Amino acid sequence: QPSSKDILKEADELRLSDRTAAKQLLDSIDVAKLSGSDEVYFQYLNAVIGTFNGDIKQTAEVLKNLLEIVKDKALKVRISASYLNLLGSLGHWKEGLALGEQLISYASDIEEQEVKYRAYLGLIAFYEQLQQPETVLNLTNRIVGKESVPAEVECGALAAQISSLIKLNSQSFSIEYLQNASQFCLDHGLTIYFAVLEMHKIAWMISQKMYSEALPYLEALIANPEVNKFTPHLTMVMSRYAEVNLKLGNIDVARDFARRTLAIDSEQNYRQAIIKALEVLHVIERDYGEIKEAYKYLVQLTSLQFAENVSQQEKQLAIQKAWFELDAFQHENELLDKENSLLQTKAKLVRENFENSILALVLVSLILLLLVFWSYRNHKVQAKLKQLARIDSLTKISNRRYFTEYAETLINKARVNNELVCFVILDLDHFKNINDSYGHQLGDTALVMTAGTLTKTLADDAVLGRLGGEEFGAIFCGKRIDEVLNLIESCRNEIASVKLPIAEYKLKLTASFGVSSSEDVGYPFENLYAAADLALFQSKRYGRNQVYQYSPSMDS
Ligand SMILES: Nc1nc2c(ncn2[C@@H]2O[C@H](COP(=O)(O)OP(=O)(O)OP(=O)(O)O)[C@@H](O)[C@H]2O)c(=O)[nH]1
């Protein structure tokens, strides 16, 4: 029991030699059981086998649809080749030219030689219809005589090759070559190609006026049942037979076969044969003096020749038009491609621009951030510097410059508010002795401890500062004099109880105070300062470690 695939292959092989058997094989297959790709193969064979009798248009339609679904590369090439052939027969030049170009590219990247040959054969048939014998010859030379070419492909190529050689009047043509080719196709049972080649041989013989030599070949063709089945071949053979007999003086046979030719193709589909038959009949009637009959055939002949010329010219024009349209289409495609790549470049540019903008934005943001940070730091540094410029580095309270500045501001404010201002100068007693006896370091410690005590006892009520050396100042605004004196008194006590870090704490630290008030000397700071200084002097003079308040009597 052969598999469906084997049956398909067998039908494929019989396709050109025995169409009926091939068709019967196909009909024996259960289509429902075929796999996807085998079903396409089946449809393809069914369509091409049908072509010989059936409607070419319908076959073309089937192949077109198969092309859309076919997956197998080799089968795709075959279907394309057959479809191309039909497009040529139907005069669909533009579609054919486009498919032809596609087929060339399919063929170039297919591995299987056989498929490649079949693709070339499809192209050959199409270019024959385009009447381009040079192209046809070029393609046939890629097949003829090459290794592992299937006989049917070889015969197809041979038929086209020889026809082109004759058309081009080539030196490479010889009747022996044609004879061998014809015999080869006959031996392989490829009757159609055999008939085509025989026809070329006969035509060539007629052109060489070898009428009697041509006669037996024509008779053999007429007797061949395979040729008989195929109307275009049969009409051509019969009309040629009429022509040769006319030349040989067999008038009755010539007339008979010319009339039979007209009868077979009553619709005059195969014009070349009909024209030939009409020519024979016209000559016969004219030579017999049958003027009326001769005239009748001449009219038919002329109008058919005219129609043939017109359709040939129409075909040429259609082909030209197809070339132009294809060219325009390709140009349009190229233009579209260019436009596309332009758009892509544009999009890339926009993207790059965007990316650059983002980058710039990030950079600017970073710079801004740095600036903000820098200015913040700068601000802090400035503030720190400013603070450093105001602070006495040893005692960490306001230095003289800042204290004086600030005192002026406070005093001005107090004057406006009509508040009492008291100014106090404090000076450590016998400080020089501390330095001299215990060293500068202990002197510094004493200064720091004094500032600490001042801050602890007075900072809530007064603004403090170091005036220089072992001298400190304090400003009280909006306090009564007795309150100020009390505070200073307790400050003096605190200083006196400071324990300097020396052995057994036996060194006593004391300070003398001079106090002035705006009530006595007004608000000018110089006045307050001078008055407090004078009071301090009294305090030192009269025993130290005590508080003296300025009184105008001190001035004298
Ligand atoms: N350790 C130290 N000593 C200082 C500093 N500034 C000033 N002195 C010293 O303070 C001393 C001030 O001495 P004097 O002006 O004679 O006054 P005194 O010894 O305190 O005597 P009376 O004020 O009269 O009680 C000097 O020896 C200065 O060198 C300082 O920042 N650190």
Ligand as a Chemical Component Dictionary entry (heavy atoms), coordinates in Angstrom:
data_LIG
# 
_chem_comp.id                   LIG 
_chem_comp.type                 NON-POLYMER 
_chem_comp.pdbx_formal_charge   0 
_chem_comp.three_letter_code    LIG 
# 
loop_
_chem_comp_atom.comp_id 
_chem_comp_atom.atom_id 
_chem_comp_atom.alt_atom_id 
_chem_comp_atom.type_symbol 
_chem_comp_atom.charge 
_chem_comp_atom.model_Cartn_x 
_chem_comp_atom.model_Cartn_y 
_chem_comp_atom.model_Cartn_z 
_chem_comp_atom.pdbx_ordinal 
LIG N1  N1  N 0 47.698 85.189 81.450 1  
LIG C1  C1  C 0 47.309 86.279 80.866 2  
LIG N2  N2  N 0 47.699 87.437 81.293 3  
LIG C2  C2  C 0 47.265 88.602 80.737 4  
LIG C3  C3  C 0 46.411 88.600 79.660 5  
LIG N3  N3  N 0 46.159 89.914 79.287 6  
LIG C4  C4  C 0 46.844 90.703 80.156 7  
LIG N4  N4  N 0 47.545 89.922 81.028 8  
LIG C5  C5  C 0 48.379 90.327 82.078 9  
LIG O1  O1  O 0 47.588 90.957 83.086 10 
LIG C6  C6  C 0 48.467 91.761 83.883 11 
LIG C7  C7  C 0 47.823 93.053 84.274 12 
LIG O2  O2  O 0 48.579 93.585 85.312 13 
LIG P1  P1  P 0 48.374 94.994 85.854 14 
LIG O3  O3  O 0 47.760 95.899 84.802 15 
LIG O4  O4  O 0 49.619 95.427 86.505 16 
LIG O5  O5  O 0 47.318 94.810 86.972 17 
LIG P2  P2  P 0 47.230 93.854 88.220 18 
LIG O6  O6  O 0 48.417 93.042 88.382 19 
LIG O7  O7  O 0 45.896 93.019 88.051 20 
LIG O8  O8  O 0 47.062 94.819 89.388 21 
LIG P3  P3  P 0 45.781 95.553 89.785 22 
LIG O9  O9  O 0 44.829 95.663 88.574 23 
LIG O10 O10 O 0 46.247 96.869 90.206 24 
LIG O11 O11 O 0 45.149 94.739 90.849 25 
LIG C8  C8  C 0 49.733 91.951 83.032 26 
LIG O12 O12 O 0 50.796 91.226 83.653 27 
LIG C9  C9  C 0 49.391 91.353 81.678 28 
LIG O13 O13 O 0 50.517 90.737 81.126 29 
LIG C10 C10 C 0 45.976 87.346 79.178 30 
LIG O14 O14 O 0 45.226 87.260 78.222 31 
LIG N5  N5  N 0 46.438 86.224 79.790 32 
# 
loop_
_chem_comp_bond.comp_id 
_chem_comp_bond.atom_id_1 
_chem_comp_bond.atom_id_2 
_chem_comp_bond.value_order 
_chem_comp_bond.pdbx_ordinal 
LIG N1  C1  SING 1  
LIG C1  N2  DOUB 2  
LIG C1  N5  SING 3  
LIG N2  C2  SING 4  
LIG C2  C3  DOUB 5  
LIG C2  N4  SING 6  
LIG C3  N3  SING 7  
LIG C3  C10 SING 8  
LIG N3  C4  DOUB 9  
LIG C4  N4  SING 10 
LIG N4  C5  SING 11 
LIG C5  O1  SING 12 
LIG C5  C9  SING 13 
LIG O1  C6  SING 14 
LIG C6  C7  SING 15 
LIG C6  C8  SING 16 
LIG C7  O2  SING 17 
LIG O2  P1  SING 18 
LIG P1  O3  DOUB 19 
LIG P1  O4  SING 20 
LIG P1  O5  SING 21 
LIG O5  P2  SING 22 
LIG P2  O6  DOUB 23 
LIG P2  O7  SING 24 
LIG P2  O8  SING 25 
LIG O8  P3  SING 26 
LIG P3  O9  DOUB 27 
LIG P3  O10 SING 28 
LIG P3  O11 SING 29 
LIG C8  O12 SING 30 
LIG C8  C9  SING 31 
LIG C9  O13 SING 32 
LIG C10 O14 DOUB 33 
LIG C10 N5  SING 34 
# 
